[in-house]
C-alpha cells in the first residue's frame, strides 16, 4: 500500500459508499464516513472509521461535515438517489431530491473544503457518478440529468484544480447490485431485467480505491459501458435506438 490517506466519504451508508469505506479501511486509510443511516454508521464506526450523521442537502449538514473533514487528502463522493419513472410522472419533490443529492450537494460541500486542499497544494476528488450521465435511458431523465450535471462539474473542476495539484476522477458504473435498484424503480421487475448487467458494489469500490494517487480522468464500468460511451459519442442516434427497449419489461 502507498501512503496512508485521510479520506472523506459521503453517501457512506449506501451500497457503494459502504463498500468503499470497508475497502479503504482494509487498505489502512484513515476514513471519515458521512451518511444518514445511524445503524450503518454504527457498523462503520465499529470497523474503525470516524463517522458523522448528516443530511448534505442542508446547510447545517454541509457545514458540520466540512468542519469535521478539514482538508482531506481524498474526497470520495458516493451519495446518490434515483427514481425511475417517465418524465411526466415525476413529481417536483423527486426531481428536486435527485438534483440536490446527486449534483448540488457535492458541489456545495466542495466549495467548503476545496480552499484547504488548494492551500496545501495537493489532493484528489473522486466522484461516483453514473454511466447514465453519459448514455441516458428511458425512465431516467432526471436521474441522468443529475449525473450529467455532476460529470460536467467534474470536467470543469479538473481544469480549475490542476494548478493546485488536485486531481479529479469520475467513476461511471452502469447498474450496480445494491438496494438502490429496488428503491429507484417502484415497478417490479427492474432487478430481474437487469440481472445480467449488474456490477457488484465491491467492484466499484475496488475501482475507486485503485485510482487513489493516480491522475486518472475517468473510468467506465463494466468494460462494455466504456465501449458504449465511445459509440454514443460518435453515433448517438444508434445508441438511442438500441436503448429504446432497455426498460421494456417495466412499461
SEKOL-991542 format. One record per residue: residue number from 1; x, y, z of N, C-alpha, C, CB in turn. Coordinates in steps of 0.2 Angstrom, whole numbers. Each point is the difference from the previous one (the first is absolute). Glycine has a CB too. Example, Ala and Ser with C-alpha at 12.3 -4.5 7.8 and 13.67 -1.06 7.14 Angstrom:
// SEKOL-991542
   seq     npx     npy     npz    capx    capy    capz     cpx     cpy     cpz    cbpx    cbpy    cbpz
     1      66     -28      39      -4       6       0       4       6       0      -9      -6       6
     2       7      11     -10       4       6       1      -4       5       3       6      -3     -10
***
This chain:
// SEKOL-991542
   seq     npx     npy     npz    capx    capy    capz     cpx     cpy     cpz    cbpx    cbpy    cbpz
     1       4      -6       0      -4       6       0       4       6       0      -9      -6       6
     2       7      11      -9       4       7       0      -2       4       6      -1       0     -12
     3       3       6      12      -1       4       6      -7       0       2       9       7      -4
     4     -10      -7      11      -6       0       3      -4       6      -1       4      -8       9
     5     -10       8     -11      -4       6      -2      -5       2       5       3      -2     -12
     6      -5       8      13      -6       2       4      -5       1      -6       7       6      10
     7     -12     -10      -9      -5       0      -5      -7       1       3       7      -8      -6
     8     -11      13       2      -7       1       2      -4      -3      -5       3      11       5
     9      -8     -15      -2      -5      -3      -5      -7       2       2       8     -10      -1
    10     -11      13      -4      -7       1       1      -5      -5      -3       3      12       0
    11      -9     -13       2      -4      -5      -2       3      -7       2      -3       7     -10
    12       6      -7      16       3      -5       3      -4      -6       2       9       8       4
    13     -16      -6      -3      -4      -6       3      -4      -3      -6      -1       6      11
    14       2      -3     -17      -3      -4      -6       4      -6      -2      -5      11      -4
    15       2     -14      -1       4      -6      -2       7       0      -3     -11      -4      -3
    16      12       9      -1       7       1      -3       4       4       5      -5       1     -11
    17       2       4      15       4       3       5       2      -4       5      -6      10      -2
    18       2     -15       4       2      -5       6       5      -4      -3     -12       0       4
    19      12      -2     -10       6      -5      -2       6       4      -1      -8      -6      -6
    20       8      13       4       6       4       0       3       1       7      -5       6     -10
    21       1      -5      15       3       1       7       3      -6       2      -9       8       3
    22       6     -14      -4       3      -6       2       7      -2      -3     -12      -4       2
    23      12       5      -9       6      -1      -4       5       5       3      -7      -4     -10
    24       6      10      11       5       5       2       3      -2       7      -6       9      -6
    25       2     -11      10       2      -2       7       5      -6      -1     -11       4       6
    26       9      -9     -10       4      -6      -1       7       2      -3     -10      -7      -2
    27      10      13      -1       6       2      -3       4       4       5      -5       0     -11
    28       2       2      17       4       3       5      -1       8       0       8      -9       0
    29     -13      12      -4      -1       7      -1      -4       2       6       1       0     -12
    30       0       7      14      -4       3       5      -6       3      -3      10       3       7
    31     -16      -6      -5      -6       2      -3      -5       4       4       1     -11      -6
    32      -4      16       3      -6       3       3      -6      -1      -4       8       9       5
    33     -13     -13      -2      -5      -2      -4      -6       4       2       4     -11      -1
    34      -8      15      -4      -6       4       1      -6      -4      -4       7      11       1
    35     -12     -11       3      -6      -3      -3      -6       1       5       7      -9      -6
    36     -13       6       4      -6       2       4      -3      -6       4      -2       8      -8
    37       5     -14       7      -3      -6       3       4      -1       6      -4      -5     -11
    38       1       6      17       4      -1       6       2      -7       2      -7       9       4
    39       3     -14      -6       2      -7       1       6      -2      -4     -12      -3       2
    40      12       5      -8       6      -1      -4       6       4       2      -7      -3     -10
    41       6       9      12       6       4       3       3      -4       6      -6      11      -5
    42       2     -14       9       2      -3       6       5      -6      -2     -10       3       6
    43       8      -7     -12       4      -5      -2       6       2      -3     -10      -6      -3
    44      10      12       0       6       3      -3       5       2       5      -7       4     -10
    45       4      -1      15       4       2       6       4      -6       3      -8      10       2
    46       4     -15      -1       3      -6       3       6      -3      -4     -12      -3       5
    47      12       4     -12       5      -2      -4       6       4       0      -8      -4      -7
    48       7      10      10       6       5       1       0       6      -3       6     -10       1
    49     -12      12      -4       0       7      -3      -3       5       4      -1      -6     -11
    50       3      12      10      -4       6       4      -6       1      -4      10       5       4
    51     -16      -4      -1      -6       1      -3      -4       6       2      -1     -12       0
    52      -3      15      -5      -4       6       2      -7      -1      -4      11       7       2
    53     -16      -6       2      -7      -1      -3      -2       7      -2      -3     -10       7
    54       2      11     -14      -2       6      -2      -4       0      -7      11       4       5
    55     -15       1      -5      -4       0      -7       3       6      -4     -11      -4       6
    56      14       2     -11       4       4      -4      -4       5      -5      10      -8       1
    57     -16       7       0      -5       5      -4      -1       6       4      -5     -10      -6
    58       7      10      12      -1       6       5       7       3       1     -10      -5       5
    59       9      12      -4       6       4       1       4      -2       7      -5       9      -6
    60       1     -11      11       2      -2       6       4      -7      -1      -9       6       6
    61       7     -10     -10       3      -7      -1       7       1      -4     -11      -6       1
    62      10      10      -6       6       2      -3       6       3       4      -7       2     -10
    63       5       3      14       5       3       4       3      -5       5      -7      11      -1
    64       3     -15       4       2      -5       5       5      -5      -3     -10       1       7
    65       9      -3     -13       4      -5      -3       7       4      -2     -10      -7      -4
    66       9      13       1       6       3      -2       5       2       6      -7       5      -9
    67       3      -3      15       4       1       6       4      -6       2      -8       9       3
    68       5     -14      -3       3      -7       3       5      -2      -5     -11      -3       6
    69      10       4     -13       5      -3      -5       6       4       0      -9      -5      -6
    70       8      12       6       6       4      -1       2       0      -7       4      -1      12
    71       2       0     -14       3      -1      -6       2      -7      -1       4      12      -1
    72      -8     -17      -1       2      -7      -1       5      -1      -6     -11      -3       5
    73      15      -2      -5       4      -2      -5      -4      -2      -6       9      -3       8
    74     -15       0      -7      -4      -3      -5      -7       1       2       8      -9      -3
    75     -12      11      -2      -8       1       2      -3      -5      -5       1      12       4
    76      -5     -17      -2      -4      -4      -4      -7       1       1       9      -9       0
    77     -12      12      -5      -7       1       0      -4      -6      -3       2      13      -1
    78      -6     -16       6      -3      -6      -2      -8       0       1      10      -6       2
    79     -12      13      -1      -7       1       2      -4      -1      -7       2       8      10
    80      -8     -11      -9      -4      -1      -6      -7      -2       1      10      -2      -6
    81     -15       5       3      -7      -2       0      -3       0      -7      -1       4      12
    82      -4      -8     -12      -3       0      -7      -7      -3       0      11      -1      -5
    83     -15       3       1      -7      -3      -1      -1       0      -8      -5       5      11
    84       3     -11     -13       0      -2      -7      -8       0      -2      11      -6       0
    85     -13      12      -3      -6       1      -3       0       4      -6      -5      -1      12
    86       0       1     -16       0       4      -6       0       8       3      -7      -9      -7
    87       9      13       3       1       7       1      -6       3       3       9       1      -8
    88     -15      -2       4      -6       3       2      -3      -3       6      -2       2     -12
    89       5      -7      15      -3      -3       6       4       2       6      -3     -10      -7
    90       9      13       7       4       2       5      -3       6       4      10      -5      -6
    91     -11       4      12      -3       6       4       6       5       1      -9      -7       6
    92       8      13      -4       5       5       1       5      -2       5      -8       9      -4
    93       5     -11      10       5      -2       5       5      -5      -1     -10       3       7
    94       8      -8     -12       5      -5      -2       5       3      -4      -9      -9       1
    95       7      13      -6       5       4      -4       5       4       4      -8       0      -9
    96       5       3      14       4       4       4       5      -4       4      -9       9       1
    97       7     -15       2       4      -4       4       6      -3      -4     -10      -3       7
    98       9       1     -13       5      -3      -4       5       6      -2      -8      -9      -5
    99       6      15       3       5       5      -2       4       2       7      -8       4     -10
   100       4      -4      15       4       3       6       5      -6       3     -10       7       3
   101       8     -13      -3       4      -5       3       6      -2      -5      -9      -4       7
   102       7       3     -13       5      -2      -5       5       5      -3      -9      -8      -3
   103       6      14       3       5       5      -3       1       6       4      -5      -3     -11
   104       0       7      14       1       6       4       4      -1       6     -10       4      -5
   105       8     -10       9       4      -1       6       7      -1       0     -10      -5       4
   106      13       1      -9       7       0      -1       3       6      -1      -1     -12      -4
   107      -2      16      -1       3       7      -2       0       4       6      -5      -1     -11
   108       0       1      15       0       5       6       5      -2       6     -12       2      -3
   109      13      -9       3       4      -2       5       8       2      -2      -8     -10       3
   110       9       9      -9       6       1      -3       2       8       1      -1     -10      -8
   111      -4      14       7       1       7       1       3       1       7      -9       3      -8
   112       7      -7      13       2       1       6       7      -3       2     -12       0       3
   113      14      -6      -6       6      -3       1       6       1      -5      -7      -8       6
   114       5      11     -12       5       1      -5       6       5       2      -9      -3      -8
   115       7       9      12       5       4       1       6      -3       4      -9       9       0
   116       7     -13       5       6      -3       4       4      -5      -4      -7       1      10
   117       4      -4     -15       4      -5      -4       4       5      -5      -9      -9       1
   118       6      14      -3       4       4      -5       6       4       4     -10       2      -7
   119       9       0      13       5       3       4       6      -5       1      -8       7       6
   120       6     -14      -5       5      -5       1       4      -2      -6      -7      -4       9
   121       3       5     -15       3      -1      -6       0      -8      -2       7      10       2
   122     -12     -13       0       0      -7      -2      -7      -3       2      12      -2       2
   123     -14      -4      -5      -6      -3       2      -3      -3      -6      -2       9       8
   124      -4     -13      -7      -3      -3      -5      -8      -1       1      11      -7      -2
   125     -15       8      -3      -7       0       1      -2      -6      -5      -1      13       3
   126      -3     -17       0      -3      -6      -4      -7       0       0      10      -7       3
   127     -13       8      -8      -8       0      -1      -2      -7      -2       0      12      -2
   128      -5     -15       6      -3      -6      -2      -6       3      -4       4      -8      10
   129      -3       8     -17      -6       3      -4      -4      -5      -3       7      10      -3
   130      -8     -11      -3      -4      -5      -3       1       0      -8      -8       1      10
   131       7      -7     -13       0       0      -7      -6       3      -3       6     -10       1
   132     -11      11       4      -6       3      -2       1       8      -2      -7      -8       7
   133      12      11      -4       2       7      -2       3       0      -6       1       2      12
   134       1      -7     -16       3       0      -6      -5      -3      -6      11       0       6
   135     -15      -5      -3      -4      -4      -5      -7       0       3      10      -7      -5
   136     -14      11       5      -7       0       3      -4      -6      -3       0      13       3
   137      -5     -15       2      -4      -5      -3      -7       2       2       8      -9       1
   138     -13       6      -3      -7       1       2      -1       0       7      -4      -4     -11
   139      -1       8      14      -2       0       7       6       3       4      -8     -10      -2
   140      13      12      -1       6       3       4       1       7      -2       5     -11       1
   141     -10      15      -3       2       7      -2       3       4       5     -10      -1      -7
   142       6       2      13       3       4       5       6      -3       3     -11       5       3
   143      11     -11      -2       6      -3       3       6       1      -4      -7      -9       5
   144       6       8     -12       6       1      -5       2       7       0      -5     -10      -7
   145       0      15       8       2       7       0       4       1       6     -11       3      -6
   146      10      -6      12       3       2       6       8      -3      -1     -11       0       7
   147      11      -6     -10       7      -2      -1       4       3      -5      -5     -11       4
   148       1      13      -9       4       4      -6       2       7       3      -7      -6      -9
   149       3       9      14       2       6       3       7      -1       4     -12       4       0
   150      12     -10       4       6      -1       4       6      -2      -5      -7      -5       9
   151       6       2     -14       6      -1      -5       2       7      -3      -4     -12      -2
   152       0      16       0       2       6      -2       3       4       5      -9       0      -8
   153       7       0      14       4       4       5       7      -3       1     -12       2       6
   154      12      -9      -6       7      -3       1       4       2      -5      -5     -10       5
   155       3      10     -12       5       2      -5       2       7       1      -6      -7      -8
   156       2      12      10       2       7       1       4       0       6     -10       5      -5
   157       9      -8      10       4       0       6       7      -3      -1     -11      -1       7
   158      11      -4     -11       7      -3      -2       4       6      -3      -5     -11      -2
   159       3      15      -2       4       5      -3       2       6       5      -6      -2     -11
   160       1       3      16       1       5       5       5      -2       5     -11       4      -2
   161      11     -10       4       4      -3       5       7      -2      -2     -10      -3       6
   162      11       2     -12       7      -2      -3       6       4       3      -6      -5     -10
   163       5      12      10       6       4       2       1      -1       8      -3       8      -9
   164      -1     -11      13       0      -1       7       2      -7       2      -8       9       1
   165      10     -14      -6       2      -6       1      -6      -5       2      11       5       3
   166     -17      -3      -4      -6      -4       1      -3      -3      -6      -2       8      10
   167       2     -15     -10      -3      -4      -5      -7      -1       1      11      -5      -2
   168     -15       4      -4      -7      -1       1      -1      -7      -5      -3      13       2
   169      -1     -18       1      -1      -6      -3      -8      -1       0      12      -5       3
   170     -15       2      -8      -7      -2       0       0      -7      -1      -4      11      -5
   171       1     -15       9      -2      -7      -1      -7      -1      -3       8      -3      10
   172      -9       0     -15      -7       0      -4      -2      -7       0       3      11      -6
   173      -6     -14      11      -3      -7      -1      -6       0      -3       6      -3      10
   174      -8      -2     -13      -7      -2      -3      -4      -2       7       4      -3     -12
   175      -9      -1      11      -4      -2       5       4      -4       5     -10       0      -7
   176       9       2      14       4      -4       5      -4      -4       5       8      10      -1
   177      -6     -15       3      -4      -5       4      -1       2       7       3      -9      -8
   178      -7      15       9      -1       2       7      -7       1       1      11       6       0
   179     -14      -4       6      -7       1       1      -2       6      -3       1      -5      11
   180       3       9     -14      -2       6      -4      -4      -2      -5      11       6       2
   181     -10     -12      -5      -5      -2      -6      -7      -1       2      10      -5      -5
   182     -11       2      11      -6      -1       2      -4       6       2       4     -11       4
   183       0      16      -1      -3       7       2      -2       4      -6       7      -1      11
   184      -2       1     -16      -1       4      -6      -5      -2      -4      12       2       0
   185     -14      -8      -1      -5      -2      -5      -6      -3       4       9      -3      -8
   186     -14       7       9      -6      -2       3      -4      -5      -3      -1      11       4
   187       2     -13     -10      -3      -5      -4       4      -6       1      -5       8      -8
   188       2     -14       9       4      -6       1       3      -2      -7      -7      -4      10
   189      12       0      -9       3      -3      -6       7       3      -3     -12      -3      -3
   190      13       9       6       7       3      -2       6      -4       1      -6      11       2
   191       6     -13       5       6      -4       1       1      -7      -4      -1       5      12
   192      -5      -8     -13       0      -6      -4       2       2      -7      -9      -5       7
   193       7      10     -10       2       2      -7       7       2      -1     -12       3      -2
   194      15      -1       8       7       2       0       5      -5       2      -4      12       2
   195       1     -18       0       4      -5       3       7      -1      -3     -11      -5       3
   196      11       5     -10       6      -2      -3       5       6      -1      -6      -8      -6
   197       4      14       8       4       6      -1       2       3       7      -6       2     -11
   198       5      -5      17       1       4       6       8      -1       2     -12      -2       3
   199      15       7      -1       6       0       3       0       0       7       4       7     -10
   200       0     -11      13       0      -1       8       3       7       3       2     -12      -1
   201      -5      14       6       3       7       3       7      -1       2     -11       3       4
   202      13      -9      -2       8      -1       1       4       2      -5      -3      -9       8
   203       1       7     -15       4       2      -5       0       7      -2      -3     -10      -5
   204      -2      14       7       0       7      -1       5       3       5     -12       0      -4
   205      11      -3      11       5       3       5       7      -2      -2      -9      -2       9
   206      11      -4     -11       6      -2      -2       3       5      -6      -3     -12       3
   207      -1      14      -7       2       5      -6       1       7       3      -7      -7      -8
   208       3       9      13       1       7       3       7       0       4     -13       1       0
   209      14      -6       4       6       0       4       6      -1      -5      -7      -5      10
   210       6       1     -15       6      -1      -5       2       6      -3      -4     -11      -2
   211       0      17       2       3       6      -4       3       5       5      -9      -2      -8
   212       8       0      15       3       5       5       8       1      -1      -9      -4       8
   213      11      10      -9       7       1      -1       2       0      -7       2      -5      11
   214      -7       4     -16       1       0      -7      -4       5      -3       3     -12       0
   215       0      16      -5      -4       5      -4      -5      -3      -5       9       8       2
   216     -13     -12       0      -5      -3      -5      -6       4      -1       4     -11       3
   217      -6      13     -10      -5       4      -1      -7      -3       1       7       5      -9
   218      -8     -11       7      -6      -3       1       0      -8      -1      -6      11      -3
   219       2     -15       6      -1      -7      -2      -7      -2      -1      11      -2       7
   220     -12      -1     -12      -7      -3      -1       0      -7       1      -2       9      -9
   221      -4     -11      13      -1      -7       2      -6      -3      -2       7       2      10
   222      -8      -8     -12       6      -5      -2       3       2      -7      -6      -9       7
   223      10       5     -10       3       2      -6      -4       2      -5       9      -8       3
   224     -15       5      -4      -4       1      -5      -3       7       0      -3     -12      -1
   225       2      15       7      -2       7       1       5       5      -3      -6      -4      11
   226      12       2     -11       5       4      -3      -1       0      -7       8      -2       9
   227      -9      -4     -12      -1      -1      -7      -6       4      -2       6     -11       0
   228     -12      10       4      -6       4      -2       1       7       0      -6     -10       5
   229      10      13       0       1       7       1       3       3      -6       1      -2      12
   230       4      -2     -15       4       2      -6      -5       0      -6      11      -4       5
   231     -15      -1      -5      -4      -1      -6      -6       6       0       2     -13       0
   232      -4      14       6      -5       6       1       3       7      -2      -6      -7       9
   233      12       7      -8       3       7      -2       1       1      -7       6      -1      10
   234      -6      -5     -14       1       1      -7      -7      -2      -4      12      -2       1
   235     -16      -2       2      -6      -2      -3      -6       0       5       7      -7      -8
   236      -9      13      11      -5       0       5      -7      -2      -2       6       9       4
   237      -7      -8     -11      -7      -3      -2       0      -8       0      -1      10      -7
   238       6     -13       6       1      -7       0      -1      -3       7       7       0     -10
   239      -4       3      15       0      -2       7      -7       2       3      12       1       1
   240     -15       4      -3      -7       2       2      -5      -5      -3       3      12       1
   241      -2     -14      -7      -5      -5      -3       1      -7       4       1       5     -11
   242       5      -7      12       1      -6       4      -2       0       7      10      -2      -7
   243     -10       8      10      -2       1       7      -8       1       1      11       5       2
   244     -14      -4      -7      -8       1       0      -3      -6       4       0       7     -10
   245       3     -13       9      -4      -6       3       4      -2       6      -3      -4     -11
   246       7       8      14       4      -2       6      -5      -1       6      10       6      -4
   247     -15      -2       4      -5      -1       6      -6      -3      -2       5      10       5
   248      -6     -13     -10      -6      -3      -3      -4      -4       5       5       1     -11
   249      -1      -5      15      -3      -4       5      -4       3       5       9      -8      -2
   250      -8      15       3      -4       4       5      -5       5      -3      10      -2       7
   251     -11       1     -13      -5       5      -3      -7      -2       2       8       2     -10
***
